[in-house]
Amino acid sequence: MTPPDAPDSPGSPDPANRWSNLDRPPLNVTALRRGLLRPGALWTSVDVVQRTGSTNSDLVASGGAEGAVLVAEEQSAGRGRLDRTWSAPPRSGLFFSVRLTPGPGVPVGRWGWLPLLAGVATATALSRAAGVDTALKWPNDLLVTVDGQERKAGGILAERAGDSVVVGIGLNVSLRADELPVPGAGSLALAGAGVLDRDPLLRAVLRSLEEWYGEWRAAGGDPAACRLQEAYTAGCATLGRTVRAELPGGRELVGEAVAVDGDGRLVLATADGVQEPVGAGDIVHLRPAGS
């Protein structure tokens, strides 16, 4: 059935009309709420807005209870680490943030695992729901393989908000090659994903996130006890490679990435035999050593 506000005739997509590009239909917020909001579940609210600057900024500013989910069909000022920008055409991806409140049972020192947990949860969900392998580049990138090359298809940003952490996830779903923000980017479509319908993909990611978060919190945030550290290590494409960590003040550290330690830091084995951990907050860029 044709939506009531669908265009009467074909033509150029109208950004003001959410039905103007039927290859990229809007999310069904009613179905999302029906599938995710249930007694005892982590998720307490699901809201979808047509356009906003940043779902993370909005959720940080709004306060509210744990389990809030805010999704945008388009972000005009999406942010990554160090305020790097993230943009994509309307309804071409999943751009959302969630509020998590680990509570007193999880030491604050372990909250740094939340963006890594979100990466594991997203990769697990995409493997199940879309049939596409997603690797993790430490600390916050989601990689897919396009034409034999690893490309960034998503990113994760975690921000402290009082006694909570707001975790934002951006994922390119249906972007075509000519729509990529940079040549080295990717999308689920370009990676040959079997499912590009954003509704089941979003539900799958949120359910996976709920499962991993619940196990992590039940373990007091111990990443080894809940097997989060093991899962992240297994899916991390950074490990085993020689990388150059660009640090504040122009300092560089070159070494083989050999482990992710119990604090979520990347451990580099340098040429002089020293193993040095670096935290996500210490990194400006992490690149292959030869680049």
C-alpha positions as CSV (number, residue, x, y, z in Angstrom):
1,M,0.0,0.0,0.0
2,T,1.3,3.5,-0.9
3,P,2.1,5.5,2.2
4,P,-0.2,8.6,2.5
5,D,2.7,11.0,2.1
6,A,4.5,9.2,-0.8
7,P,5.3,11.1,-3.9
8,D,2.7,11.0,-6.7
9,S,5.3,10.7,-9.4
10,P,8.9,9.6,-9.7
11,G,11.6,12.2,-9.6
12,S,14.5,13.5,-7.5
13,P,14.2,12.5,-3.8
14,D,12.8,15.2,-1.7
15,P,14.8,15.5,1.6
16,A,11.7,16.9,3.4
17,N,9.6,13.9,2.5
18,R,10.6,10.7,4.3
19,W,8.9,8.5,1.7
20,S,10.6,10.2,-1.3
21,N,13.2,7.4,-1.6
22,L,11.4,4.1,-1.4
23,D,14.7,2.2,-1.7
24,R,15.5,3.6,1.8
25,P,12.2,3.5,3.7
26,P,11.9,5.1,7.1
27,L,12.3,3.0,10.3
28,N,9.1,1.6,11.8
29,V,9.2,3.0,15.3
30,T,6.0,1.2,16.3
31,A,7.5,-2.2,15.3
32,L,10.8,-1.3,17.0
33,R,9.0,-0.5,20.3
34,R,6.9,-3.7,20.1
35,G,10.0,-5.8,19.5
36,L,12.3,-4.2,22.1
37,L,10.2,-2.8,25.0
38,R,9.1,-5.5,27.2
39,P,8.9,-6.1,31.0
40,G,12.4,-6.7,32.5
41,A,14.2,-5.6,29.3
42,L,17.1,-3.2,29.3
43,W,15.5,-0.9,26.8
44,T,13.0,1.5,28.3
45,S,12.2,3.9,25.4
46,V,12.8,4.0,21.7
47,D,12.5,7.3,19.8
48,V,13.2,8.0,16.1
49,V,13.8,11.5,14.9
50,Q,14.0,12.5,11.2
51,R,17.1,14.7,11.6
52,T,19.3,15.9,14.4
53,G,22.9,17.1,14.9
54,S,24.1,14.3,17.0
55,T,22.1,11.6,18.8
56,N,24.9,11.4,21.4
57,S,24.7,15.1,22.2
58,D,20.9,14.9,22.4
59,L,20.9,11.9,24.8
60,V,23.7,13.3,27.0
61,A,21.7,16.6,27.3
62,S,18.4,15.0,28.0
63,G,19.2,12.9,31.1
64,G,16.7,10.3,31.8
65,A,16.6,6.6,32.7
66,E,18.9,3.8,31.7
67,G,17.8,2.0,28.5
68,A,16.8,5.1,26.4
69,V,17.4,4.6,22.7
70,L,17.5,7.6,20.3
71,V,17.7,6.9,16.6
72,A,18.1,9.5,13.8
73,E,17.2,9.0,10.2
74,E,19.9,11.6,9.4
75,Q,22.6,13.3,11.5
76,S,23.9,16.6,10.4
77,A,26.8,16.7,12.9
78,G,27.5,13.1,13.9
79,R,30.6,12.8,15.9
80,G,33.3,10.2,16.3
81,R,36.3,10.2,18.6
82,L,38.1,13.6,19.0
83,D,35.1,15.3,17.5
84,R,35.7,13.9,14.0
85,T,32.6,14.2,11.9
86,W,30.3,11.4,10.5
87,S,27.8,12.0,7.8
88,A,25.7,10.0,5.4
89,P,22.6,10.4,3.2
90,P,19.2,10.2,5.0
91,R,18.1,6.6,5.9
92,S,21.3,5.1,4.4
93,G,22.5,3.8,7.7
94,L,21.9,3.3,11.4
95,F,22.7,6.3,13.6
96,F,21.7,5.8,17.2
97,S,22.7,6.2,20.9
98,V,21.8,4.4,24.0
99,R,22.0,5.3,27.7
100,L,23.7,2.8,30.0
101,T,24.0,3.1,33.8
102,P,26.3,0.3,35.1
103,G,25.5,1.2,38.7
104,P,27.7,0.7,41.8
105,G,28.3,-3.0,41.1
106,V,30.7,-2.1,38.2
107,P,33.8,0.0,39.2
108,V,34.1,3.1,37.2
109,G,37.6,2.0,36.0
110,R,35.9,-0.8,34.0
111,W,33.4,1.5,32.2
112,G,36.1,2.0,29.5
113,W,35.1,-1.5,28.2
114,L,31.7,-0.2,27.1
115,P,32.7,1.0,23.6
116,L,34.6,-2.3,23.1
117,L,31.5,-4.2,24.3
118,A,29.4,-2.3,21.8
119,G,31.8,-3.3,19.1
120,V,31.5,-7.0,20.0
121,A,27.7,-6.8,20.2
122,T,27.4,-5.1,16.9
123,A,29.8,-7.5,15.1
124,T,28.0,-10.5,16.6
125,A,24.6,-9.1,15.5
126,L,25.6,-8.3,12.0
127,S,27.1,-11.8,11.5
128,R,23.8,-13.3,12.5
129,A,21.3,-10.9,11.0
130,A,23.1,-9.8,7.8
131,G,25.5,-12.6,7.1
132,V,28.5,-10.3,6.9
133,D,31.7,-10.6,8.9
134,T,32.6,-7.5,10.8
135,A,36.0,-7.0,12.3
136,L,37.0,-4.6,15.1
137,K,39.7,-2.1,14.7
138,W,40.8,-1.0,18.2
139,P,39.4,1.1,19.8
140,N,36.2,2.0,18.1
141,D,35.9,1.1,14.4
142,L,33.8,-1.5,12.6
143,L,35.4,-3.0,9.5
144,V,33.9,-4.9,6.6
145,T,35.7,-6.5,3.6
146,V,35.0,-4.9,0.2
147,D,36.8,-6.2,-2.9
148,G,39.3,-8.0,-0.6
149,Q,40.1,-4.9,1.4
150,E,39.2,-3.9,4.9
151,R,37.1,-0.8,5.0
152,K,35.5,1.2,7.9
153,A,31.7,0.8,7.8
154,G,31.0,2.1,11.3
155,G,32.2,3.7,14.5
156,I,31.4,3.9,18.2
157,L,31.6,6.8,20.6
158,A,31.1,6.6,24.3
159,E,30.7,9.7,26.5
160,R,30.3,10.0,30.3
161,A,27.0,11.6,31.3
162,G,26.8,11.8,35.1
163,D,26.3,8.3,36.5
164,S,25.7,7.0,33.0
165,V,27.5,6.4,29.7
166,V,26.0,7.3,26.4
167,V,27.2,5.0,23.7
168,G,26.6,6.0,20.0
169,I,26.9,3.7,17.1
170,G,27.0,4.8,13.4
171,L,26.8,2.2,10.7
172,N,26.8,2.6,6.9
173,V,24.1,0.2,5.6
174,S,23.0,0.9,2.0
175,L,25.7,3.5,0.9
176,R,26.8,3.1,-2.7
177,A,30.4,3.6,-3.8
178,D,29.6,7.1,-5.1
179,E,28.1,8.1,-1.7
180,L,31.0,7.2,0.5
181,P,32.4,10.1,2.5
182,V,36.0,8.9,1.8
183,P,37.3,6.3,-0.7
184,G,38.4,4.0,2.1
185,A,35.0,3.8,3.7
186,G,32.6,0.8,3.3
187,S,29.0,-0.3,3.9
188,L,27.1,-3.4,4.4
189,A,25.8,-3.2,0.9
190,L,29.2,-3.0,-0.6
191,A,30.3,-5.9,1.6
192,G,27.5,-8.1,0.1
193,A,25.3,-8.3,3.2
194,G,22.3,-10.5,2.8
195,V,20.0,-8.1,4.7
196,L,19.9,-4.3,4.3
197,D,16.5,-3.7,6.0
198,R,17.4,-1.4,8.8
199,D,14.5,-2.5,11.1
200,P,15.7,-6.1,11.8
201,L,19.3,-4.9,11.8
202,L,18.7,-2.4,14.5
203,R,16.7,-4.8,16.6
204,A,19.5,-7.4,16.2
205,V,22.2,-5.0,17.3
206,L,20.1,-3.8,20.3
207,R,19.3,-7.3,21.4
208,S,22.9,-8.3,21.1
209,L,24.0,-5.2,23.1
210,E,21.5,-6.0,25.8
211,E,22.8,-9.6,26.1
212,W,26.5,-8.6,26.3
213,Y,25.8,-5.7,28.6
214,G,23.8,-7.9,31.0
215,E,26.6,-10.5,31.2
216,W,29.3,-7.8,31.7
217,R,27.3,-6.1,34.4
218,A,26.5,-9.4,36.2
219,A,30.3,-10.1,36.2
220,G,30.9,-6.7,37.9
221,G,32.4,-5.4,34.7
222,D,35.2,-8.1,34.7
223,P,35.9,-8.6,30.9
224,A,37.5,-11.9,31.4
225,A,34.8,-13.4,33.6
226,C,32.1,-12.6,31.1
227,R,34.3,-13.6,28.1
228,L,34.1,-10.1,26.6
229,Q,37.9,-9.8,26.6
230,E,38.1,-13.2,24.8
231,A,35.5,-12.2,22.2
232,Y,37.0,-8.8,21.5
233,T,40.5,-10.4,21.1
234,A,39.1,-13.0,18.6
235,G,37.4,-10.3,16.5
236,C,40.1,-7.6,16.7
237,A,41.8,-7.0,13.3
238,T,44.4,-4.8,14.9
239,L,46.1,-7.6,16.9
240,G,49.1,-9.2,15.2
241,R,49.9,-6.2,13.1
242,T,52.6,-3.6,13.4
243,V,51.1,-0.2,14.0
244,R,52.1,3.4,14.7
245,A,50.3,5.0,17.6
246,E,50.2,8.8,17.2
247,L,50.1,10.3,20.7
248,P,49.4,13.8,22.0
249,G,52.4,16.2,21.7
250,G,53.6,14.6,18.5
251,R,55.0,11.5,20.2
252,E,54.8,8.2,18.3
253,L,55.0,4.6,19.4
254,V,55.6,1.9,16.9
255,G,55.1,-1.8,17.8
256,E,53.3,-5.0,17.2
257,A,49.8,-5.1,18.7
258,V,50.0,-8.2,20.8
259,A,47.0,-8.0,23.3
260,V,44.1,-6.0,24.7
261,D,44.7,-6.0,28.4
262,G,42.1,-6.2,31.3
263,D,41.6,-2.4,31.1
264,G,40.8,-2.4,27.4
265,R,44.2,-0.9,26.5
266,L,46.1,-2.0,23.4
267,V,49.5,-3.5,24.3
268,L,52.3,-2.8,21.8
269,A,55.5,-4.8,21.7
270,T,58.2,-2.3,20.6
271,A,61.5,-3.1,18.9
272,D,63.4,-2.7,22.1
273,G,61.5,-5.5,23.7
274,V,59.2,-3.4,25.9
275,Q,55.4,-4.1,26.0
276,E,53.7,-0.7,26.4
277,P,49.9,-0.4,26.9
278,V,48.1,2.6,25.3
279,G,44.5,3.7,26.2
280,A,41.9,4.9,23.8
281,G,42.1,8.4,25.4
282,D,45.8,8.5,24.7
283,I,45.6,7.9,20.9
284,V,45.2,10.6,18.3
285,H,45.6,8.1,15.4
286,L,46.4,4.5,15.1
287,R,47.7,3.5,11.6
288,P,49.6,0.7,10.0
289,A,53.3,1.2,10.6
290,G,54.1,1.7,7.0
291,S,51.5,4.3,6.3
